[in-house]
Amino acid sequence: MKKYLFFICISSAMLFLSACSTCKPVLYPNNHYKEVGHDQAQKDIQAAIEIAKKSGLDDSSTSNKELAKSASKTAANTSVNTAVSVASGSIGSGSVIGATGSGLSFLIDWMFTSKAPKPLFKKHVELTLRQQGYQILGWK
C-alpha cells in the first residue's frame, strides 16, 4: 500500500510542477530592457498577453487535440487493464498497478507536449512588446 501512495504523491507533484509552466516571451536585454528593469519587463509581458486576450485571440496551446487523444488512450488502457485484472483474478493489485501506469503514461505525455500558444496570439504579443521597445528572442 505504501508503494501506491508513493506513486500517487510523486504523480501529483509532477502534475503540479508541470502545470505551473506556461510559455512566455524571452526578451533580449537591450537598452530599453535595462532602463525599465526585469520586474517592469515582466509586467509589460503580462500586459501584452492580456491585451492579446482582450482582442479575442485564443492563447490555448495548439496541442489540445493531441492531449485529448492521449487522454482517451489512457482511459481505454485503464479499462483494458482492469478487465484483464478481473479475468485473471487479481483485481486488487493488478488494476491499481495498471491504472497507475496508465495515469503516469498520460502525465508524462502531457508534460512533454508543447504548450506554446497559437501563432497569431504570439505575433500579437510580440508586436505589442516591440512597439514598447523590447526585442524578443523567442518563447520559453
C-alpha positions in Angstrom: 0.0 0.0 0.0 2.9 2.4 0.7 4.2 1.9 -2.8 0.9 3.0 -4.3 0.8 6.1 -2.0 4.3 6.9 -3.1 3.4 6.7 -6.8 0.4 8.9 -6.2 2.4 11.5 -4.3 5.1 11.6 -7.0 2.5 11.8 -9.8 0.7 14.7 -8.0 3.9 16.6 -7.5 4.9 16.2 -11.2 1.5 17.3 -12.3 1.6 20.4 -10.0 5.1 21.4 -11.2 4.4 21.0 -14.9 1.0 22.8 -14.6 2.8 25.9 -13.5 4.9 26.2 -16.6 3.5 28.3 -19.4 5.2 29.8 -22.4 6.1 33.4 -22.3 8.3 35.6 -24.5 12.0 35.7 -23.7 13.4 39.3 -24.0 16.8 40.3 -25.1 18.4 42.7 -22.5 18.7 45.7 -24.8 18.8 49.3 -23.6 15.1 49.6 -23.1 15.0 46.4 -21.0 18.0 47.7 -18.9 16.2 51.0 -18.4 13.0 49.6 -17.1 14.4 46.6 -15.3 13.4 42.9 -15.1 10.3 43.4 -12.9 8.8 46.1 -15.2 9.6 44.0 -18.3 7.7 41.0 -16.7 4.7 43.3 -16.0 4.9 44.5 -19.6 4.9 40.9 -20.9 1.8 40.1 -18.8 0.1 43.3 -20.0 0.8 42.4 -23.6 -0.7 38.9 -23.0 -3.8 40.4 -21.5 -4.2 42.8 -24.5 -4.0 39.9 -26.9 -6.6 38.0 -24.9 -8.9 41.1 -24.8 -8.5 41.3 -28.5 -10.3 38.0 -28.8 -7.2 35.9 -29.6 -7.0 32.4 -28.1 -3.9 31.7 -26.0 -4.5 28.0 -25.7 -1.8 25.7 -26.9 -2.0 24.1 -30.3 -1.7 20.7 -28.7 -5.1 20.4 -27.1 -6.3 17.9 -29.7 -3.2 15.8 -29.1 -3.8 15.8 -25.3 -7.5 14.8 -25.9 -6.3 11.8 -27.9 -3.8 10.9 -25.2 -6.5 11.1 -22.5 -8.8 8.8 -24.5 -6.0 6.3 -25.0 -5.3 6.4 -21.3 -8.9 5.8 -20.4 -9.0 2.9 -22.9 -5.8 1.4 -21.4 -7.1 1.7 -17.9 -10.3 -0.1 -18.9 -8.4 -2.9 -20.6 -6.0 -3.3 -17.6 -9.0 -3.5 -15.3 -10.7 -6.1 -17.5 -7.6 -8.2 -17.7 -7.1 -8.0 -13.9 -10.7 -9.1 -13.3 -10.3 -12.0 -15.8 -7.1 -13.2 -14.2 -8.5 -13.0 -10.7 -6.1 -10.3 -9.4 -8.5 -7.4 -9.4 -6.9 -5.6 -6.4 -3.3 -5.0 -7.1 -3.4 -5.6 -10.8 -5.9 -3.0 -11.6 -4.2 -0.5 -9.3 -0.9 -1.0 -10.9 -2.5 -0.8 -14.4 -4.3 2.4 -13.6 -1.2 3.9 -12.1 0.8 3.0 -15.1 -1.8 4.5 -17.5 -2.0 7.6 -15.4 1.7 8.1 -15.4 1.9 7.5 -19.1 -0.7 10.3 -19.7 1.1 12.6 -17.2 4.5 12.1 -19.0 2.9 12.6 -22.4 1.2 15.8 -21.1 4.4 17.2 -19.6 6.4 16.9 -22.7 3.8 18.1 -25.2 4.4 21.6 -26.4 2.3 24.2 -24.5 3.2 27.1 -26.9 0.3 29.5 -27.7 -1.1 29.7 -31.2 1.0 31.6 -33.8 -1.4 34.6 -34.2 -1.5 35.1 -30.4 2.3 35.0 -30.2 2.6 37.6 -33.1 0.2 39.9 -31.3 2.1 39.8 -28.0 5.4 40.2 -29.8 4.2 43.2 -31.8 2.9 44.9 -28.6 6.3 44.3 -26.9 8.3 45.5 -29.9 6.2 48.8 -30.0 7.3 49.3 -26.4 11.0 48.9 -27.4 11.7 45.3 -26.4 13.4 42.7 -28.6 12.0 39.2 -28.4 14.4 36.3 -28.6 11.8 33.6 -28.6 9.3 31.8 -26.3 10.0 29.6 -23.4 
